[in-house]
């Protein structure tokens, strides 16, 4: 069986979301996927073609003012050319985001990604983890320490650079990458069996 192709379409304003994109890449590659990192604020025709040829697309953006960044919104609008041709129909999708505060309205960004995926007829892959850090014996170093289900949510203090991305959030993003790659392999096997 060929390895699944996973592309990570992301925008990073200050480098924090890029750290998460790289972690998603590492997790997917660890699970045997061929992975492409695509910065949406400078996307080329060749990179659009990589997205079209992918089995799964993972969306990533910082959460600014309660939603994905303006650069990601421009990319989302540009995907309408794919919508008209059903180019992404039945692909897998997932998402991740980062903000400066614990909530930061990250859920809204993840729901924006889910809606975008739904408009394209894609199948959403959730995080697949119970929430961490929700008992007195738990730790902020737990996977899914911020308790998101829809995708990977991360929090980085505004006064820290990319090196300040919390290690548990990096590990959660790696988990998401592995899950997407494993799900893509399962979907491919199911299609082959039909």
N, C-alpha and C positions, 0 to 999 in steps of 0.2 A: 504494500500500500504506500502511495506517495505521501510525503509529509504535507500537512495542511499549510496554507499560506495565510498568515495573519498580518494585516497592516494596521499600524497605529497612526491615526490622523489626529494631530494635536496642535495646540497653540500654547506657548509658554511665554508669559510676559517678562518674568524676572528670573527664570531658570528653575523654579520649584517644580512646575508641572513637567518640565523636561526630565527631571530626575525620576518622576513617577513613570513617564513614558518609557524611559530606559529600563526601569524595573519590570514593567509589563512585557517589554521585549525580552528581557532575560528569562522571565518565567515561561513565556511561550516557546522560546528557543530551547529551554531546558526540557520542555515537554515534546520536543521534536519538530516544532514548526519552523518553516521558513518565515522570517519576520522582516517587515519593512517599516522604518520610522519615517513618517512624512509630516513635515512642518506645513500646516495649512496656510500660513501667511505668506508663503513663497512657492506654492504648489505649481509644479510644471505639468505639461501635457503627459510626459512619461509617467509621472507619479499618479495622475488621474487614471492612467491605464493600469498601473499596479493595483490601485483600489478596485478597479473593475474586475481584475483577474483574481482577487483575493477570495478566500473562503470566509474570512471574518474580518470585520473592521472594528477597531476599538477607538472610540472617540475620547479625546481628552482636552480639557481646558481648565484654566483657573476660573474660579467663581468671582466675578466682578459685579458688584451692585445687584446681587441676587440671581445672576444667570451666567451663562458662558460669556467669554470675552467677545468684544466686537469683531475681532479677527476670525474667531470661530463662527460667529453668526454670518459673516460674509461667505465663508466656506460653505456653511449649511445652505445658504440661498443658492450658491453656485451648483449645489448637487441637484438642483431641479432639472438640469439637462439629463442626469441619470434617471430621475423620476419618470420623465416622459418616455424613456425607452425601457423601463423596468430593469435597468442594468444591475441593480443591487437586490433584486427580488430574490428571496430565500437565502440570502447570505446571513451569517451570524453577526450580531453587533453586541457591544458592551461599552462601558464608559468609566471614566475616573476624573476626579477633580480635586482641587486644593483651594483652601482659602486661609485667611489670616486668623479667623476665629473658629471656635469649636464647631459651631453650626455654620455660620456664614451663608446660610441658605443654599448649601451645597446640594440638598435634595432637589431643589428646583433645577439646577444645572443637569443633574442626572436624569430628571424627568424630561427635560428638553431633549437630551440625547435619545431617550426612549421614544419620544414622539417623532423625532427625526427618523429613527430606525423604523418605526411603525409606518410612517408615510411611504417609506421605500419598500415595505413588505418584508423587512428583515426580521429575524428571530432574535429576541433579546436574551443574552446570557447574564444572569444575575451573579452576585458575588459568591453565593453558596456558603456563607459562613454565619454562624451565630454571632451576636455582638460580643465583643470583649470588653473588659474594664467596666463591668456592670455589677460587680459584687464587691464587698469589702475585702475579699481575698484576691481579687483580680488586680491586674497591673496595667498601667498605661503602655506597657510594652507588649500587650496582647495583640494578636491579629485582630483586625477590624475593631480597633480600640474606640472608634467613634460611632460604631453601631449602625452602619449602613447596610442595606440589603440589596438595593438596586445596582450598586456598583461600588468602586473603591473611592472612599472619601478620605482626604488628608488635610491636616492642619499644620501650618508652618507660621511661626511668629513673623510679623511684618518686618521686624528689624534684623532678621537673619537671612543670609543668602542661601543658595541652593544646598550648601553643606548642612543647613539646619533642618532639612526635611527629616521628620521623625523616622527612625529606623523601623518602627512597627508599621508605619504607613508605607514605607518602601517594601517591606515584606508582604503587606496586604496587596499591593499592586503586583508584585511577583506572583502571588496566589491567583489573582485575576487573570494574568497572562497564561498561567498553566491551565486554568479552568477553561479559558476560551480555546486554547489549542486542543485540549482533550475533548471538548465538546465538538469541535470541528472534525476531529478524527472519527468520533462516534457518528456524526451526521453523514460523513463521507461513506462510512461502512454501511450505514442504513440505505443510502442511495444505491450503492453497488449491489446490495442484496435484493433490491426490488426488480 
